[in-house]
Amino acid sequence: MAKTSYKAEDIKILEGLDAVRMRPGMYIGTTGVKGLHHILWEIVDNAVDEAANGFANKIEIKLYKDGSASVEDNGRGIPTDIHSKAGVSGVEVVFTQLHAGGKFSADNYSYSGGLHGVGASVTNALSEWLKVEVYKDTVYEMEFSSYLDKTTGKIKSGVPKAPLKNTKVKTKKKGTFVRFMPDARVFETIVFSPETILKRLRELAFLNKGLEIKFYDENTDYSRTYKFDGGLTDFVKYLNEGKSSLYQEPLYACASKDNVLVEFAIQHTDAYVDSVYSYVNNIPTGEGGTHETGFRSGLTRSLNDYARERNILKEKDDNLLGDDFKEGLTAIISIKMQNVQFEGQTKTKLGNPEARPAVEGVTVNELDLLMKNKKLQKVFDTIINKALGAAKVRLAAKKAKEIARASKSIEAQNLVGKLASCSGRKPELNELFIVEGDSAGGSAKQARVRQYQAILPLRGKPLNVEKKKLDQILQNEEIRTIISALGTGIGSEFDLESLKFHKVIILSDADQDGAHIRAILLTFFFRYMRELVNAGHVYIGMPPLYKVYKGNQVEYAYDDKELAQKIAKVGRGYSLQRYKGLGEMNPSQLWDTTLNPETRSLMQVTIEDAAEADRLITVLMGDEVGERKKYIFEHADFNKEDKFAKMKRS
């Protein structure tokens, strides 16, 4: 347990604050909207760490009309005393020294998401100004600013306006309040997205049982409070909305082993794919890692042992596989541990080898305890029966999988006359366009650069895989063709190293049918080739809606707002063509608007919140019409500005 006293001496300084502004991407990844929210998450994570270690139970996030944001917690408060080495207050050290914080020692934080200690200082360095208040019997205040040094002509970042001040104003509040203004000289946009913030806050509330997180947007007077006394159990129920659960209450367990706190909740549904999401110290690990491996091993071992004890599996029967038990499984695994080692700077995969045996041990022990509860016997019987059904499907699909892997056979049967491959042998340079319709496919084949652009026309709508078994999916000709063209295999046998094209571009019409085809293909990639999306290989091509022309002058517009601009540019006497589909474009037009890397617009598909994406796919692509209607009525805004105008050239 972390100690309750927290002083400036507890803060370890590794190095001073370098020129964060010079290379912000090193610290926040990007200066786009994702980087903007990153500097907010750094402050939020500090507050959550206080809660995760038992020192706070309330956090409030606020957006202001001037564009600034604030985070307040009721924790211990940043140390206000003087640091012996730095000679300044703990507050000043935290906000001006890179790699300075109280999280490098387990004495102060047993578990922490902000392990690198760069959060507060980086947020300060990339803000126009930042204000801090610390509540410890009295109110302490300090302000920082970033300004242009006229002598050097360079920006001086996060400079204290004055030392930490004790206002002597008495207060009963405890904790820290931080308000900052993102610097427009750094970021492409300084407008926060309430929707993005709310998704992350809801996730944090699920992961920290009983933590109350409030959000308020001064711009719209919108407020929201999240607090889940059920924690991970509530999280699993939330993800399973729109699905048919096989048993009413999720199974839940929480225990420690070898200084690793393991918490998980599971519930099976009638779905055919699994939805397993893991977290380490509140950080989502989208690529899994040793903790997920340990959980899956423990789950498989325990359930096989149970099946044999109940004589459901006979002595002559083979054990069921992990893939059998995970069919329809929704699970959240959350662990907290010290000295976390993430693979890569994105914190998406846990590398600590000691996490695997710890998580596996807890999973086996806790499931064994649950299995001894006679009230839960029917639940575990249901799980085993679901797995037995999955095993039968697995065996039935084995032959189809082998066919899918035999690329020569598949190409001979399905790809002749369909895939117009490229001659290039470097996957990192190659592009595959999955095109709606033979007509557009024919134009695209004529327009492409054969050296690196391949065209795969779809002759019909692919299968909606959301409610289909794997053997049914592999029988669908369009899906089989896509699998063969990519060369990666699918599901548990997916191999990213075998990918033949590093850009997989969905190219469909800008109408309802085109949107449906995009949704179907994205659902397939998410469910069976998620690594393809995680690695940033999936794109959506954005064909123009209008052609504005006069004489030899031709302009293309991607939405109504851009149309007005193009008309003004061409001037009076213009002619206007509204494209209803890609098939209306001749090869040269298709090249200019959609295939040419210099002029086309592509939208890269990313997964910011995999758990939320999972839920939305279930709602939008599943069988529950009521849930889908409810979501559309709540979220659709047909007057909203067209997003095409915001697409980047790629």
C-alpha positions as CSV (number, residue, x, y, z in Angstrom):
1,M,0.0,0.0,0.0
2,A,1.3,3.4,-0.9
3,K,2.2,5.7,2.0
4,T,-0.3,8.5,2.8
5,S,2.4,11.2,3.3
6,Y,3.5,12.7,0.0
7,K,6.2,15.3,0.0
8,A,8.4,17.1,-2.5
9,E,11.4,14.8,-1.6
10,D,9.4,11.9,-2.9
11,I,9.6,13.3,-6.4
12,K,12.5,11.9,-8.4
13,I,14.0,14.1,-11.1
14,L,15.5,12.2,-14.0
15,E,16.2,15.1,-16.4
16,G,15.2,18.7,-17.1
17,L,12.5,19.9,-19.5
18,D,13.8,19.8,-23.0
19,A,12.5,21.5,-26.1
20,V,9.2,19.7,-26.2
21,R,7.8,22.2,-28.7
22,M,10.6,21.4,-31.1
23,R,9.5,17.8,-31.4
24,P,6.0,17.4,-29.8
25,G,5.4,14.2,-31.7
26,M,8.0,12.5,-29.5
27,Y,5.8,13.1,-26.5
28,I,2.2,13.2,-27.7
29,G,2.4,11.4,-31.1
30,T,0.8,14.1,-33.2
31,T,-0.2,17.7,-33.2
32,G,-3.6,16.8,-34.6
33,V,-6.8,16.3,-32.6
34,K,-5.4,13.1,-31.1
35,G,-2.4,15.0,-29.7
36,L,-4.7,17.7,-28.4
37,H,-6.6,15.2,-26.3
38,H,-3.4,13.5,-25.2
39,I,-2.4,16.6,-23.2
40,L,-5.8,16.4,-21.4
41,W,-5.4,12.7,-20.8
42,E,-2.0,13.3,-19.1
43,I,-3.7,15.4,-16.4
44,V,-6.7,13.2,-16.2
45,D,-4.5,10.1,-15.7
46,N,-2.7,11.8,-12.8
47,A,-6.1,12.3,-11.1
48,V,-7.2,8.8,-11.8
49,D,-3.9,7.5,-10.4
50,E,-4.8,9.2,-7.1
51,A,-8.1,7.4,-7.2
52,A,-6.6,4.0,-8.2
53,N,-4.3,4.2,-5.2
54,G,-7.1,5.0,-2.8
55,F,-6.6,8.7,-2.3
56,A,-9.5,10.2,-4.3
57,N,-13.0,9.3,-5.3
58,K,-14.1,12.3,-7.3
59,I,-12.8,13.8,-10.5
60,E,-14.3,16.7,-12.5
61,I,-13.4,17.7,-16.1
62,K,-14.6,21.0,-17.5
63,L,-14.5,22.7,-20.9
64,Y,-14.6,26.5,-21.0
65,K,-15.9,28.9,-23.6
66,D,-12.4,30.4,-24.1
67,G,-11.2,26.9,-25.3
68,S,-9.4,25.9,-22.1
69,A,-10.0,22.7,-20.1
70,S,-9.6,21.8,-16.4
71,V,-9.2,18.7,-14.3
72,E,-9.9,18.6,-10.5
73,D,-9.5,15.7,-8.1
74,N,-10.0,15.3,-4.3
75,G,-6.7,13.5,-3.8
76,R,-3.7,14.3,-1.7
77,G,-2.7,17.3,-3.8
78,I,0.7,17.9,-5.5
79,P,3.4,18.4,-2.9
80,T,3.8,22.1,-2.1
81,D,7.0,22.0,0.0
82,I,10.5,22.8,-1.4
83,H,12.4,20.0,-3.2
84,S,15.9,19.8,-1.8
85,K,17.7,19.1,-5.1
86,A,15.7,21.5,-7.3
87,G,15.3,24.3,-4.7
88,V,11.7,25.0,-5.8
89,S,8.3,23.7,-4.8
90,G,7.1,20.3,-5.7
91,V,4.4,21.9,-7.9
92,E,7.1,23.7,-10.0
93,V,9.1,20.6,-10.3
94,V,6.1,18.6,-11.6
95,F,5.2,21.1,-14.2
96,T,8.6,22.2,-15.4
97,Q,10.8,19.1,-15.2
98,L,10.4,16.3,-17.8
99,H,10.6,12.8,-16.2
100,A,9.9,14.2,-12.8
101,G,7.2,12.7,-10.6
102,G,6.3,10.6,-7.6
103,K,5.5,7.5,-9.7
104,F,9.1,6.2,-10.0
105,S,8.8,4.9,-6.4
106,A,6.2,2.4,-5.3
107,D,6.2,4.1,-1.9
108,N,3.9,6.9,-3.3
109,Y,1.9,5.1,-6.0
110,S,1.4,1.3,-5.9
111,Y,0.0,1.5,-9.4
112,S,0.2,4.2,-12.1
113,G,-0.8,4.8,-15.7
114,G,1.5,7.8,-15.9
115,L,4.7,5.8,-15.6
116,H,6.9,8.0,-17.8
117,G,6.4,11.1,-15.6
118,V,6.2,13.4,-18.6
119,G,2.5,14.2,-18.4
120,A,2.1,17.4,-16.4
121,S,5.3,19.0,-17.8
122,V,4.4,18.2,-21.4
123,T,0.9,19.6,-21.0
124,N,2.4,22.8,-19.6
125,A,5.0,23.0,-22.4
126,L,2.4,22.7,-25.1
127,S,-0.1,25.2,-23.5
128,E,-0.4,28.9,-24.0
129,W,-0.9,29.1,-20.2
130,L,-1.6,26.8,-17.3
131,K,-2.9,27.4,-13.8
132,V,-2.6,25.2,-10.8
133,E,-4.4,25.2,-7.5
134,V,-3.5,22.8,-4.7
135,Y,-5.8,22.4,-1.7
136,K,-4.0,21.5,1.6
137,D,-5.8,23.3,4.4
138,T,-5.1,26.5,2.5
139,V,-5.2,27.3,-1.2
140,Y,-1.8,27.3,-3.1
141,E,-1.6,28.9,-6.6
142,M,0.8,28.9,-9.4
143,E,0.7,30.0,-13.1
144,F,2.8,29.2,-16.1
145,S,2.9,30.7,-19.6
146,S,4.5,30.2,-23.0
147,Y,5.7,33.3,-24.8
148,L,7.8,34.5,-27.7
149,D,11.3,35.6,-26.5
150,K,12.1,38.7,-28.6
151,T,15.8,38.3,-28.0
152,T,16.1,34.8,-29.4
153,G,13.0,34.7,-31.5
154,K,12.0,31.4,-29.9
155,I,9.1,30.3,-27.8
156,K,9.9,29.9,-24.1
157,S,7.6,27.1,-22.9
158,G,5.8,26.6,-19.6
159,V,7.7,29.4,-17.7
160,P,6.5,30.1,-14.1
161,K,5.1,33.6,-13.7
162,A,6.1,33.5,-10.0
163,P,6.9,30.9,-7.4
164,L,4.1,28.8,-5.8
165,K,2.0,31.1,-3.6
166,N,0.2,30.2,-0.4
167,T,-2.8,32.4,-0.6
168,K,-3.5,31.8,3.1
169,V,-7.1,31.3,2.2
170,K,-8.5,28.4,4.3
171,T,-10.2,25.5,2.6
172,K,-11.8,22.2,3.5
173,K,-11.2,20.9,0.0
174,K,-8.4,18.5,-0.8
175,G,-6.7,17.7,-4.0
176,T,-5.4,19.5,-7.2
177,F,-7.1,21.7,-9.8
178,V,-5.3,22.2,-13.2
179,R,-6.6,24.5,-16.0
180,F,-4.8,25.0,-19.2
181,M,-5.1,26.5,-22.7
182,P,-3.7,24.4,-25.6
183,D,-1.4,26.5,-27.7
184,A,-2.7,27.3,-31.2
185,R,0.9,27.7,-32.3
186,V,1.4,24.0,-31.7
187,F,-1.9,22.2,-32.5
188,E,-3.8,21.9,-35.8
189,T,-6.9,22.5,-33.8
190,I,-7.5,23.5,-30.2
191,V,-11.2,22.5,-30.1
192,F,-11.8,19.6,-27.8
193,S,-14.3,16.9,-28.7
194,P,-16.8,16.3,-25.9
195,E,-17.8,12.9,-27.5
196,T,-14.1,11.8,-27.4
197,I,-13.7,12.9,-23.8
198,L,-16.9,11.3,-22.6
199,K,-16.0,7.9,-24.1
200,R,-12.7,7.8,-22.2
201,L,-14.3,9.1,-19.0
202,R,-16.9,6.4,-19.1
203,E,-14.2,3.8,-19.7
204,L,-12.3,5.1,-16.7
205,A,-15.4,5.0,-14.5
206,F,-16.0,1.4,-15.5
207,L,-12.4,0.5,-14.7
208,N,-12.4,2.2,-11.3
209,K,-15.4,0.9,-9.3
210,G,-17.2,3.6,-7.4
211,L,-15.1,6.5,-8.8
212,E,-17.4,9.5,-9.6
213,I,-16.3,11.3,-12.8
214,K,-18.1,14.5,-13.7
215,F,-18.0,16.3,-17.0
216,Y,-19.3,19.8,-17.9
217,D,-19.1,21.7,-21.1
218,E,-19.6,25.4,-20.6
219,N,-20.1,25.9,-24.4
220,T,-23.3,23.8,-24.5
221,D,-24.2,23.7,-20.8
222,Y,-24.1,19.9,-21.1
223,S,-23.1,17.8,-18.0
224,R,-22.7,14.1,-17.4
225,T,-21.7,12.1,-14.4
226,Y,-20.3,8.5,-14.5
227,K,-20.2,6.2,-11.5
228,F,-20.4,2.5,-11.7
229,D,-20.6,0.6,-8.5
230,G,-20.5,-2.7,-10.4
231,G,-17.2,-1.7,-12.1
232,L,-16.2,-4.3,-14.7
233,T,-19.5,-6.2,-14.3
234,D,-21.3,-3.1,-15.5
235,F,-18.7,-2.7,-18.3
236,V,-19.5,-6.2,-19.6
237,K,-23.2,-5.6,-19.4
238,Y,-22.8,-2.3,-21.3
239,L,-20.8,-4.0,-24.1
240,N,-23.4,-6.8,-24.3
241,E,-26.3,-4.4,-24.9
242,G,-27.9,-5.6,-28.1
243,K,-26.6,-9.1,-27.7
244,S,-28.4,-12.1,-26.3
245,S,-26.6,-13.2,-23.1
246,L,-26.5,-16.9,-22.3
247,Y,-26.6,-16.2,-18.5
248,Q,-27.9,-13.2,-16.7
249,E,-25.1,-12.0,-14.5
250,P,-21.4,-11.8,-15.6
251,L,-18.9,-13.8,-13.6
252,Y,-16.6,-11.6,-11.7
253,A,-13.3,-12.1,-9.7
254,C,-10.6,-9.9,-8.2
255,A,-7.4,-11.1,-6.4
256,S,-3.7,-10.5,-6.2
257,K,-0.7,-12.8,-6.9
258,D,2.9,-11.8,-6.9
259,N,2.2,-8.1,-6.5
260,V,-0.2,-8.1,-9.5
261,L,-3.8,-7.2,-8.8
262,V,-6.0,-9.0,-11.3
263,E,-9.7,-8.2,-11.9
264,F,-11.9,-9.7,-14.6
265,A,-15.5,-10.1,-15.6
266,I,-16.9,-12.4,-18.3
267,Q,-20.2,-13.2,-19.9
268,H,-21.0,-15.3,-22.9
269,T,-23.5,-14.4,-25.6
270,D,-24.9,-16.1,-28.7
271,A,-22.4,-14.2,-30.9
272,Y,-19.8,-16.1,-32.9
273,V,-16.8,-13.9,-32.2
274,D,-15.2,-12.8,-28.9
275,S,-15.0,-9.4,-27.4
276,V,-12.0,-9.4,-25.0
277,Y,-10.5,-6.1,-23.9
278,S,-7.6,-5.7,-21.5
279,Y,-6.2,-2.9,-19.4
280,V,-3.0,-2.3,-17.4
281,N,-3.2,0.5,-14.8
282,N,-6.2,1.9,-16.6
283,I,-4.4,2.0,-19.9
284,P,-6.1,0.0,-22.8
285,T,-3.8,-2.6,-24.3
286,G,-5.4,-3.0,-27.7
287,E,-2.7,-5.4,-28.9
288,G,-3.0,-7.6,-25.7
289,G,0.1,-8.9,-24.2
290,T,1.3,-11.3,-21.5
291,H,-1.7,-10.6,-19.2
292,E,-4.2,-11.5,-21.9
293,T,-2.2,-14.7,-22.7
294,G,-2.3,-15.7,-19.0
295,F,-6.0,-15.0,-18.8
296,R,-6.9,-17.1,-21.9
297,S,-4.6,-20.0,-20.7
298,G,-6.2,-20.0,-17.3
299,L,-9.7,-19.8,-18.7
300,T,-9.1,-22.7,-21.1
301,R,-7.5,-24.8,-18.4
302,S,-10.2,-24.3,-15.8
303,L,-13.1,-24.9,-18.1
304,N,-11.6,-28.1,-19.5
305,D,-11.1,-29.3,-16.0
306,Y,-14.7,-28.5,-15.1
307,A,-16.0,-30.3,-18.2
308,R,-14.1,-33.4,-17.3
309,E,-15.2,-33.3,-13.6
310,R,-18.8,-33.0,-14.8
311,N,-18.2,-35.9,-17.2
312,I,-19.2,-33.7,-20.1
313,L,-15.9,-34.4,-21.7
314,K,-15.1,-38.1,-21.7
315,E,-11.7,-39.7,-21.2
316,K,-11.4,-40.4,-24.9
317,D,-12.3,-36.9,-25.9
318,D,-9.8,-34.2,-26.7
319,N,-9.7,-31.1,-24.7
320,L,-11.6,-28.1,-26.1
321,L,-9.5,-25.3,-27.5
322,G,-9.2,-21.8,-26.3
323,D,-11.0,-20.7,-29.5
324,D,-13.9,-22.8,-28.6
325,F,-14.3,-21.2,-25.2
326,K,-13.9,-17.7,-26.5
327,E,-16.8,-17.9,-29.0
328,G,-19.3,-15.4,-27.9
329,L,-17.2,-14.4,-24.9
330,T,-17.3,-10.8,-23.7
331,A,-14.5,-10.2,-21.1
332,I,-12.7,-7.3,-19.5
333,I,-9.4,-8.0,-17.9
334,S,-7.9,-5.2,-15.8
335,I,-4.6,-5.6,-14.0
336,K,-2.6,-3.2,-11.8
337,M,1.1,-3.7,-11.4
338,Q,4.4,-2.0,-10.8
339,N,7.3,-1.5,-13.3
340,V,5.1,-1.9,-16.3
341,Q,6.9,-2.6,-19.6
342,F,4.8,-1.7,-22.7
343,E,6.1,-2.7,-26.1
344,G,6.5,0.4,-28.2
345,Q,5.6,4.0,-27.3
346,T,1.9,3.6,-27.9
347,K,1.3,1.6,-24.7
348,T,-0.8,-1.0,-26.6
349,K,0.9,-4.3,-25.7
350,L,2.1,-5.5,-22.3
351,G,5.6,-7.1,-22.3
352,N,6.1,-8.0,-18.6
353,P,6.8,-11.8,-18.6
354,E,5.8,-12.0,-14.9
355,A,2.3,-10.9,-15.7
356,R,1.4,-14.1,-17.5
357,P,1.8,-16.6,-14.6
358,A,0.3,-14.1,-12.1
359,V,-2.9,-13.6,-14.2
360,E,-3.2,-17.3,-15.1
361,G,-2.9,-18.3,-11.5
362,V,-5.5,-15.8,-10.3
363,T,-7.8,-16.8,-13.2
364,V,-7.6,-20.5,-12.4
365,N,-8.0,-20.1,-8.6
366,E,-10.9,-17.7,-8.8
367,L,-12.8,-19.7,-11.5
368,D,-12.3,-22.8,-9.4
369,L,-13.9,-21.0,-6.5
370,L,-16.8,-19.9,-8.6
371,M,-17.3,-23.4,-10.0
372,K,-17.7,-24.8,-6.5
373,N,-20.8,-22.6,-6.1
374,K,-23.7,-24.8,-6.9
375,K,-25.8,-21.8,-7.9
376,L,-23.4,-21.2,-10.8
377,Q,-23.3,-24.8,-12.0
378,K,-25.9,-24.1,-14.7
379,V,-23.9,-21.1,-15.9
380,F,-20.7,-23.2,-16.3
381,D,-22.7,-26.0,-18.0
382,T,-24.0,-23.4,-20.5
383,I,-20.5,-22.2,-21.2
384,I,-19.3,-25.7,-21.9
385,N,-22.2,-26.5,-24.2
386,K,-21.5,-23.3,-26.1
387,A,-17.9,-24.4,-26.5
388,L,-18.9,-27.8,-27.7
389,G,-21.0,-26.2,-30.4
390,A,-18.1,-24.0,-31.4
391,A,-15.9,-27.1,-31.6
392,K,-18.2,-28.7,-34.1
393,V,-18.3,-25.6,-36.2
394,R,-14.5,-25.4,-36.0
395,L,-14.1,-28.9,-37.3
396,A,-16.6,-28.2,-40.0
397,A,-14.8,-25.0,-41.0
398,K,-11.4,-26.6,-41.0
399,K,-11.6,-27.7,-44.6
400,A,-12.9,-24.3,-45.7
401,K,-9.9,-22.7,-43.8
402,E,-7.5,-24.9,-45.6
403,I,-9.0,-23.9,-48.9
404,A,-8.8,-20.2,-47.9
405,R,-5.1,-20.7,-47.2
406,A,-4.4,-22.4,-50.5
407,S,-4.0,-19.2,-52.4
408,K,-3.3,-20.9,-55.8
409,S,-6.5,-22.9,-55.6
410,I,-8.5,-19.9,-54.5
411,E,-7.1,-17.7,-57.2
412,A,-7.8,-20.3,-59.8
413,Q,-11.5,-20.5,-58.7
414,N,-12.3,-17.0,-57.6
415,L,-9.8,-14.4,-58.7
416,V,-9.6,-15.0,-62.4
417,G,-11.3,-12.1,-64.1
418,K,-11.7,-10.3,-60.7
419,L,-8.4,-9.2,-59.2
420,A,-6.3,-7.0,-61.4
421,S,-3.1,-7.4,-59.5
422,C,-0.1,-5.1,-59.6
423,S,3.4,-5.9,-60.7
424,G,5.2,-4.5,-57.7
425,R,6.7,-6.9,-55.3
426,K,7.1,-4.5,-52.3
427,P,4.0,-4.7,-50.2
428,E,4.8,-1.4,-48.4
429,L,4.4,0.4,-51.8
430,N,1.4,-1.6,-53.1
431,E,-2.3,-0.5,-52.9
432,L,-5.4,-2.6,-53.2
433,F,-8.7,-0.9,-54.2
434,I,-11.8,-2.8,-53.2
435,V,-14.2,-1.2,-55.7
436,E,-18.0,-1.3,-55.7
437,G,-19.4,-2.7,-59.0
438,D,-18.0,-4.0,-62.3
439,S,-18.5,-0.7,-64.1
440,A,-16.3,1.3,-61.6
441,G,-14.0,-1.6,-61.4
442,G,-13.4,-1.5,-65.2
443,S,-12.7,2.3,-65.1
444,A,-10.3,1.8,-62.2
445,K,-8.4,-1.0,-64.0
446,Q,-7.8,1.4,-66.9
447,A,-6.9,4.4,-64.7
448,R,-4.6,2.7,-62.2
449,V,-0.8,2.6,-62.2
450,R,-0.2,-1.1,-62.8
451,Q,3.2,-1.1,-61.0
452,Y,1.7,-0.6,-57.5
453,Q,-2.2,-0.3,-57.7
454,A,-4.4,-3.5,-57.7
455,I,-8.1,-3.4,-58.3
456,L,-10.6,-5.9,-56.9
457,P,-14.2,-5.2,-58.1
458,L,-17.1,-6.5,-55.9
459,R,-19.9,-7.9,-58.0
460,G,-22.4,-7.9,-55.1
461,K,-22.7,-6.9,-51.5
462,P,-20.3,-8.9,-49.2
463,L,-21.8,-10.9,-46.3
464,N,-22.6,-9.1,-43.1
465,V,-20.4,-11.3,-40.8
466,E,-21.8,-9.9,-37.5
467,K,-24.2,-12.8,-37.0
468,K,-22.6,-15.5,-39.1
469,K,-20.5,-18.6,-38.2
470,L,-17.0,-18.9,-39.6
471,D,-17.9,-21.7,-42.0
472,Q,-20.7,-19.6,-43.4
473,I,-18.4,-16.6,-43.8
474,L,-15.8,-18.7,-45.7
475,Q,-18.5,-19.9,-48.1
476,N,-19.2,-16.3,-49.2
477,E,-17.5,-15.7,-52.6
478,E,-16.8,-12.0,-52.1
479,I,-15.3,-12.5,-48.6
480,R,-13.2,-15.4,-49.9
481,T,-11.9,-13.3,-52.7
482,I,-10.8,-10.5,-50.3
483,I,-9.0,-13.0,-48.0
484,S,-7.2,-14.5,-50.9
485,A,-6.2,-11.1,-52.4
486,L,-4.7,-9.9,-49.1
487,G,-2.9,-13.2,-48.4
488,T,-3.0,-12.9,-44.6
489,G,-5.6,-15.5,-43.5
490,I,-8.2,-14.6,-40.9
491,G,-9.1,-14.9,-37.3
492,S,-6.6,-16.7,-35.1
493,E,-4.5,-17.6,-38.1
494,F,-4.1,-14.0,-39.3
495,D,-0.5,-13.2,-40.3
496,L,0.2,-9.5,-40.9
497,E,3.7,-10.3,-42.3
498,S,2.0,-12.0,-45.3
499,L,0.0,-8.9,-46.2
500,K,0.5,-8.1,-50.0
501,F,-0.7,-4.5,-49.8
502,H,0.0,-1.9,-47.1
503,K,-2.9,0.3,-48.3
504,V,-6.3,-1.5,-48.5
505,I,-8.7,1.1,-49.8
506,I,-12.5,0.7,-49.7
507,L,-13.9,2.5,-52.7
508,S,-17.7,2.7,-52.9
509,D,-20.3,5.2,-54.0
510,A,-21.2,8.2,-51.9
511,D,-24.8,6.9,-51.4
512,Q,-26.7,4.6,-49.0
513,D,-25.7,1.4,-50.7
514,G,-22.0,2.6,-50.8
515,A,-22.2,3.4,-47.1
516,H,-23.7,0.0,-46.4
517,I,-20.9,-1.8,-48.3
518,R,-18.3,0.2,-46.3
519,A,-19.9,-0.7,-43.1
520,I,-20.0,-4.4,-44.0
521,L,-16.4,-4.5,-45.0
522,L,-15.3,-2.6,-41.9
523,T,-17.2,-5.0,-39.8
524,F,-15.4,-7.9,-41.4
525,F,-12.0,-6.3,-41.0
526,F,-12.8,-5.5,-37.3
527,R,-14.0,-8.9,-36.4
528,Y,-11.6,-11.1,-38.4
529,M,-8.6,-8.9,-39.4
530,R,-8.4,-6.4,-36.5
531,E,-4.6,-6.3,-36.7
532,L,-4.9,-4.9,-40.3
533,V,-6.9,-2.0,-38.8
534,N,-4.6,-1.5,-35.8
535,A,-1.6,-1.3,-38.0
536,G,-3.2,1.5,-40.1
537,H,-3.5,-0.4,-43.4
538,V,-7.3,0.2,-44.0
539,Y,-8.5,3.3,-45.8
540,I,-11.7,4.7,-47.2
541,G,-11.5,6.4,-50.6
542,M,-13.5,9.6,-50.8
543,P,-14.9,10.1,-54.3
544,P,-16.1,13.7,-55.2
545,L,-19.8,14.5,-55.3
546,Y,-19.6,17.3,-57.9
547,K,-17.7,18.3,-61.0
548,V,-17.6,22.1,-61.7
549,Y,-16.2,23.0,-65.1
550,K,-16.0,25.7,-67.7
551,G,-14.0,25.3,-70.8
552,N,-10.7,23.6,-69.8
553,Q,-11.1,24.5,-66.2
554,V,-12.2,21.6,-64.0
555,E,-12.7,21.5,-60.2
556,Y,-14.0,18.7,-58.0
557,A,-16.0,19.2,-54.8
558,Y,-16.4,16.6,-52.0
559,D,-19.3,18.2,-50.2
560,D,-21.8,21.1,-50.5
561,K,-19.5,23.6,-48.6
562,E,-16.6,22.9,-51.0
563,L,-19.0,23.1,-53.9
564,A,-19.7,26.7,-53.1
565,Q,-16.0,27.4,-53.0
566,K,-15.4,25.7,-56.3
567,I,-18.2,27.5,-58.1
568,A,-16.8,30.8,-56.9
569,K,-13.4,29.8,-58.2
570,V,-14.6,28.8,-61.6
571,G,-16.9,31.8,-61.9
572,R,-20.0,32.5,-63.9
573,G,-21.0,30.3,-66.8
574,Y,-20.0,27.1,-65.1
575,S,-21.5,23.7,-65.7
576,L,-22.2,21.3,-62.8
577,Q,-22.2,17.5,-62.8
578,R,-23.5,15.6,-59.7
579,Y,-21.9,12.1,-59.5
580,K,-24.4,9.4,-58.4
581,G,-21.7,6.7,-58.5
582,L,-18.2,5.8,-59.4
583,G,-19.4,4.1,-62.6
584,E,-20.2,7.6,-64.0
585,M,-16.6,8.6,-64.1
586,N,-14.3,7.8,-67.0
587,P,-10.8,6.5,-66.3
588,S,-9.1,9.9,-66.4
589,Q,-11.7,11.4,-64.0
590,L,-11.3,8.4,-61.6
591,W,-7.6,8.8,-61.7
592,D,-7.7,12.6,-61.0
593,T,-10.2,12.3,-58.1
594,T,-9.7,9.0,-56.5
595,L,-6.6,7.1,-57.5
596,N,-3.9,9.7,-57.9
597,P,-1.9,10.0,-54.6
598,E,-1.3,13.7,-55.3
599,T,-4.9,14.7,-55.5
600,R,-7.1,12.0,-53.9
601,S,-8.7,12.1,-50.5
602,L,-8.3,9.1,-48.2
603,M,-9.6,8.6,-44.7
604,Q,-7.4,6.2,-42.6
605,V,-9.5,3.9,-40.4
606,T,-8.3,3.8,-36.8
607,I,-9.7,2.4,-33.6
608,E,-9.4,4.9,-30.7
609,D,-11.6,2.9,-28.4
610,A,-11.9,-0.8,-29.4
611,A,-14.5,-1.7,-26.7
612,E,-16.8,1.1,-27.8
613,A,-16.2,0.2,-31.5
614,D,-17.2,-3.3,-30.6
615,R,-20.4,-2.2,-29.0
616,L,-21.4,0.1,-31.9
617,I,-20.8,-2.6,-34.5
618,T,-23.1,-4.9,-32.5
619,V,-25.8,-2.1,-32.4
620,L,-25.5,-1.0,-36.0
621,M,-24.8,-4.4,-37.7
622,G,-26.5,-6.9,-35.4
623,D,-30.1,-8.2,-35.3
624,E,-31.5,-5.9,-32.6
625,V,-33.5,-3.4,-34.7
626,G,-34.7,-1.6,-31.5
627,E,-31.2,-0.9,-30.3
628,R,-30.2,0.4,-33.8
629,K,-33.2,2.7,-34.0
630,K,-32.5,4.0,-30.6
631,Y,-28.9,4.8,-31.4
632,I,-29.8,6.5,-34.7
633,F,-32.4,8.7,-33.1
634,E,-30.0,9.7,-30.3
635,H,-26.9,10.4,-32.4
636,A,-27.8,11.1,-36.0
637,D,-27.5,14.8,-36.9
638,F,-28.3,15.3,-40.5
639,N,-27.6,19.0,-40.4
640,K,-24.0,18.5,-39.2
641,E,-21.2,19.8,-41.4
642,D,-20.0,17.2,-43.9
643,K,-16.9,15.5,-42.6
644,F,-15.4,15.0,-46.1
645,A,-14.1,18.5,-45.9
646,K,-11.8,17.5,-43.1
647,M,-10.2,14.5,-44.9
648,K,-6.4,14.7,-45.4
649,R,-4.6,14.1,-48.6
650,S,-2.8,10.8,-48.7
